[in-house]
Amino acid sequence: MIAALYLARFNHELLEFGNQGETIVQIAEKLSVNANTLRNYRDYFDANVVERNRKGWWQKKLPPSLAVILSEFGNTPEPQMREMVLGFLH
């Protein structure tokens, strides 16, 4: 979920996995989750972050589990959050 929040808040290119689709697939594989699940989590976050202009699922309410992640990590600076995400993947 933290990786999905990162993708909603920041530019995927900073992770250096390729284009957006490749980044999602590689992260999902490393975390042993379905790529569509990761993409869906990102879409939920999209409407709730200010850093980027992605609409995502603006018409859906953020699920409680994702709301907790947003509350805890929604203000984490990009370098620190990138380090967390990359740490999960290695």
C-alpha positions in Angstrom: 0.0 0.0 0.0 2.9 2.3 0.7 4.3 1.7 -2.8 0.9 2.6 -4.3 0.8 5.8 -2.3 4.3 6.6 -3.5 3.2 6.1 -7.1 0.2 8.3 -6.6 2.3 11.1 -5.0 5.5 11.0 -6.9 6.9 10.4 -10.4 7.4 6.7 -11.0 10.6 7.5 -13.0 12.4 8.2 -9.7 12.3 4.5 -8.9 14.1 3.7 -12.2 12.0 0.7 -13.2 11.0 2.0 -16.6 7.6 3.4 -17.7 4.6 3.5 -15.5 3.3 0.0 -16.5 6.7 -1.6 -16.1 7.2 0.0 -12.7 3.8 -1.3 -11.5 4.6 -4.8 -12.8 8.1 -5.0 -11.3 6.9 -3.7 -7.9 4.0 -6.1 -7.9 6.2 -9.0 -8.7 8.8 -8.1 -6.0 6.0 -7.8 -3.4 4.2 -10.9 -4.7 0.9 -9.0 -5.3 -1.2 -8.7 -8.4 -0.3 -5.8 -10.6 -3.9 -4.8 -10.9 -4.2 -4.7 -7.1 -1.3 -2.3 -6.9 -2.7 -0.2 -9.7 -6.1 -0.1 -8.0 -4.6 1.0 -4.7 -2.7 3.8 -6.5 -6.0 4.9 -8.2 -7.7 5.1 -4.8 -4.9 7.3 -3.5 -4.8 9.5 -6.7 -7.9 11.5 -5.7 -6.5 12.1 -2.2 -3.0 13.5 -2.8 -2.0 17.0 -3.8 1.4 16.4 -5.3 0.1 15.3 -8.7 -2.9 16.0 -10.9 -4.2 12.5 -11.3 -8.0 12.0 -10.9 -7.9 8.3 -10.0 -11.1 7.0 -8.4 -12.4 10.4 -7.3 -15.9 9.0 -7.1 -15.0 6.3 -4.6 -14.4 6.6 -0.9 -10.9 5.7 0.3 -11.1 2.3 2.1 -10.2 2.5 5.8 -7.0 0.4 5.4 -5.8 2.9 2.7 -6.9 5.9 4.8 -4.6 4.7 7.6 -1.6 4.5 5.1 -2.5 8.0 3.8 -2.7 9.4 7.3 0.6 7.9 8.4 2.7 8.4 5.2 0.8 11.2 3.3 3.3 13.8 4.3 6.5 11.8 4.1 9.1 13.5 1.9 9.8 11.9 -1.4 13.4 10.8 -0.7 12.4 9.1 2.5 9.4 7.5 1.0 11.5 6.3 -2.0 14.0 4.8 0.3 11.2 2.9 2.2 9.7 1.6 -1.1 13.1 0.4 -2.4 13.8 -1.2 0.9 10.7 -3.3 0.7 11.7 -4.4 -2.8 15.3 -5.6 -2.0 
